[in-house]
């Protein structure tokens, strides 16, 4: 508060100044800012540089979840953000605490997850002296955050927090880091939180240009082979109902990206499922043959497009994205639309054009969808991971939150777990972070405490962050941990089989810990299932039990993910579309 | 095409690092970069000369710059009329007997001698990059001992920005 001086000593700490401002200590200001942002849960881990902050958090009324590693805390914050649409909040100390956030920041940056990460820093007086637990987290995190701040005086705290939450959760969402030197926590200043953020360099375009929307609708009515590609932008914009209305109005086939799953009901007749490297035959046929592609908030990632020259080669491409830098980045775009997907869909719905004459196209795609579904072959011996996923979906009726790690099991979950609602799917897409699924499940639980959370993990990824079982055990959280154990880094093994002459360099894990004893060590009811005929009963018992559970499922170690678009080929060159 | 961008940024610590980190992350190569304060002390101007690139790549550079919270305005000066100047200091071997030759060489460039020693003289020259390259080439046979160049700093010409308001206002100046 410029112009306002420190109150006299006899005034109380919370005495109001001008415009409701309060005179407070830095650490208390942080807590107050979190309260004003209606933060309901913080994931974190204390340490030297955040001792004053943790002192202020003590009994402050905001729930704090202590993970067992800072990486666990930030992935939990991501999981929370994904199932709520609200920014996840994570706190770590300086130095190693801060560097342990790096993977999560990069993950959130890639997948546009709103996060506010608070790190402690050594005192201002010793910054730059290689003080104990000092690291330049601002320098480290600059390329992997949407923005970051180092606070130089407590008086900056309200402004910085207001801006950070605004930046994290608007425009193209993303992680924002706030670095707070230890001595700032003890400084006193005025706290006022009502002023809107002043950011002349940050004015995201939310409402698209109406001429572009008109151009899009004009193009649509003349299309013969239209397709909608639904990406994570639909979910970020919370626009699933508008998407459904638009698709049904014009009877358009829908392809989803990995991160767009849940944006359109999998059970809907017009849903072709996921496209891309391990997408469905119908989805990739649609993307290859379309003459009019409406991309709603997807970023044309290389795992979706395959070789670019074979991606939608005949199509007029309309791309709606809140980030103008995504438009034209990978795929040349004919109708660029900068703005929020929800706003765009509202405008598209308000313009009536004749529906495109695309019946034959639709029928053809639906025939392919019927005839070439995702498949597997039972061998009467092994548990097939695809059947495992299908059974989880059947038994739970899909009414759970699913988190995954990264690799084969992730692709099988994407293929075989039908997602019919938003906020039920938590996976690491862009960065492909092994170790994500378990801590993300913890965050997802705190975001949707009434829902059962099923964490579908590989045996390798699970072992990267398994210490977070302690959080599940300690609080007896209703999280079901499914370990899809193929004793390998399955996706690496698959690529070595297909592209490296079956030379399984460091991808096989014949030695495994006893996962059941591991679960039991964390006081989580745990079991193992190895025979296919026992699978259904084991899953039913596991999923119906209240509270946490761990089920190790020993699956066919040689199973591969198909269909597949081999690297460097086009999406029309799929292999393994049928058994 | 050698792109020249003029970028107005908040004059705050760390902003230069953000911009250079962005260029590194995206694999964009910088030929020269100057940063200086503007008429408003809270705002700095960066003049960035990039290595040759196609238009799509340049568009991506501009869009990425706009995404930075501390970037206020990006102007693409590449195809615009602009005033662009660079300063070079050239220390050239110059025995006393040859000094008159050096003088006569640099005179048409309106360059000055700003330091005189027993073995060398230091020439200061301002102009566009081509002019400075030309003078360096002329002096090279005499033995250039040391060379310092500031890199380009630039402003659009007033006539250019008013003559083609559409280009300056829409295509070249994006607000996000």
Interface residues (C-beta under 8 A of the other chain):
Chain A: X138 X139 X142 X143 X146 X147 X150 X167 X199 X200 X201 X202 X203 X204 X205 X323 X324 X325 X328 X329
Chain B: X9 X10 X14 X17 X18 X21 X22 X24 X25 X56 X59 X60 X63 X64 X66 X67 X68 X69 X70 X71 X72 X174 X175 X176
